[in-house]
Amino acid sequence: MEDIGYVKLKLDELLKKNNMSRTKLSREAEIQYKQIIKYCKNDIQGITFETIAKLCHSLNCEVEDLLEYVKN
């Protein structure tokens, strides 16, 4: 199978840029703190559009600010 690359969440970068803690994001986005940690570490297999929308809303960013396609 061809190596197609992967999609990376740039959540830690956005948190630093917005001077926001993981705890505050968890509360504002109504996402469990443990899940936020996994997102920050890119330790996930998938993410829903609803979760992406919650993160973008809470961080006041666009989808392209949050996600990055990495070619291999």
Stockholm file with secondary structure:
# STOCKHOLM 1.0

chainA/1-72         MEDIGYVKLKLDELLKKNNMSRTKLSREAEIQYKQIIKYCKNDIQGITFETIAKLCHSLNCEVEDLLEYVKN
#=GR chainA/1-72 SS CCCCCEEEECHHHHHHHTTCCHHHHHHHHTCCHHHHHHHHTTCCSCCCHHHHHHHHHHHTCCHHHHEEEECC
#=GC SS_cons        CCCCCEEEECHHHHHHHTTCCHHHHHHHHTCCHHHHHHHHTTCCSCCCHHHHHHHHHHHTCCHHHHEEEECC
//
